[in-house]
């Protein structure tokens, strides 16, 4: 197996998919990191997160228990990317757009 795929569903039933590539036993490590990072989003308002993706990013990078690991440091960065990709996928599907379009429409 060369990649890890996650999926998450919003309240309206739309499912977003995110994935990350790694090799061998690295998949197990990435899966655990995704599981850990995704706990940060449980109970959060989906609409608020999708309307301002910066909120989700900040939840990850400012988590007092995990921030010392990254996010720019390997596995945690990969896990955050997979989870955020799934959220972006939900946002794009709701708008009826391909995933690349909302990403390209972002303002710096």
C-alpha positions as CSV (number, residue, x, y, z in Angstrom):
1,X,0.0,0.0,0.0
2,X,1.5,3.3,-1.0
3,X,-1.1,5.8,0.2
4,X,-3.6,6.5,3.0
5,X,-7.1,7.7,2.1
6,X,-9.5,9.3,4.6
7,X,-13.1,10.3,4.1
8,X,-15.3,12.4,6.3
9,X,-19.0,13.3,6.0
10,X,-20.7,16.6,6.6
11,X,-24.1,17.0,8.2
12,X,-25.7,17.2,4.8
13,X,-24.3,13.8,3.8
14,X,-21.6,15.1,1.4
15,X,-18.4,13.1,1.8
16,X,-15.0,14.6,1.4
17,X,-11.9,12.5,0.6
18,X,-8.3,13.3,1.4
19,X,-5.2,11.2,0.9
20,X,-1.5,11.2,1.5
21,X,1.3,9.1,-0.1
22,X,3.9,7.2,1.9
23,X,5.5,3.8,1.8
24,X,5.4,0.6,3.8
25,X,5.1,0.9,7.6
26,X,4.9,4.7,7.1
27,X,1.2,4.2,6.4
28,X,0.6,2.9,9.9
29,X,2.3,6.0,11.4
30,X,0.3,8.4,9.1
31,X,-3.0,6.6,9.9
32,X,-2.3,7.2,13.6
33,X,-1.4,10.8,13.0
34,X,-4.6,11.4,11.0
35,X,-6.6,9.8,13.7
36,X,-5.0,12.1,16.3
37,X,-5.3,15.2,14.2
38,X,-8.9,14.6,13.2
39,X,-9.9,14.6,16.9
40,X,-9.3,18.3,16.9
41,X,-12.3,18.8,14.6
42,X,-14.8,16.6,16.4
43,X,-17.7,18.7,17.7
44,X,-16.7,21.7,15.6
45,X,-19.2,23.6,13.4
46,X,-18.7,22.3,9.9
47,X,-20.1,25.4,8.3
48,X,-17.7,27.6,10.2
49,X,-14.8,25.5,9.2
50,X,-15.8,25.4,5.5
51,X,-16.5,29.1,5.4
52,X,-13.1,29.9,6.8
53,X,-10.6,27.1,6.3
54,X,-8.0,29.1,8.2
55,X,-9.9,28.1,11.4
56,X,-9.2,24.4,10.7
57,X,-5.6,25.2,10.0
58,X,-5.2,27.2,13.2
59,X,-6.8,24.4,15.2
60,X,-4.1,22.0,14.0
61,X,-1.1,24.2,14.3
62,X,-1.9,25.8,17.6
63,X,-3.0,22.6,19.4
64,X,-0.9,22.9,22.7
65,X,-0.3,19.1,22.8
66,X,0.8,18.7,19.1
67,X,2.2,22.0,17.9
68,X,5.7,21.2,18.9
69,X,5.6,18.3,16.3
70,X,5.0,20.6,13.4
71,X,3.0,21.2,11.2
72,X,6.0,21.5,8.9
73,X,7.7,18.4,10.3
74,X,6.9,15.3,8.3
75,X,4.1,13.0,9.5
76,X,2.0,15.7,11.2
77,X,2.2,17.8,8.1
78,X,1.1,14.9,6.0
79,X,-1.8,14.1,8.3
80,X,-3.0,17.7,8.4
81,X,-2.9,17.9,4.6
82,X,-5.0,14.8,4.3
83,X,-7.7,16.1,6.7
84,X,-7.7,19.5,5.2
85,X,-8.0,18.0,1.7
86,X,-11.1,16.2,2.8
87,X,-12.6,19.4,4.1
88,X,-11.8,21.2,0.8
89,X,-13.4,18.3,-1.1
90,X,-16.6,18.8,0.8
91,X,-16.5,22.6,0.1
92,X,-15.9,22.0,-3.6
93,X,-18.7,19.4,-3.9
94,X,-21.2,21.7,-2.2
95,X,-20.3,24.4,-4.7
96,X,-20.6,22.0,-7.6
97,X,-17.0,22.7,-8.6
98,X,-13.9,20.6,-9.2
99,X,-11.6,20.6,-6.2
100,X,-8.9,22.6,-7.9
101,X,-11.2,25.6,-8.6
102,X,-11.9,26.7,-5.0
103,X,-8.2,26.2,-4.2
104,X,-7.3,28.5,-7.1
105,X,-9.9,31.1,-6.1
106,X,-8.3,31.6,-2.6
107,X,-6.9,35.0,-1.8
108,X,-3.5,35.0,-0.1
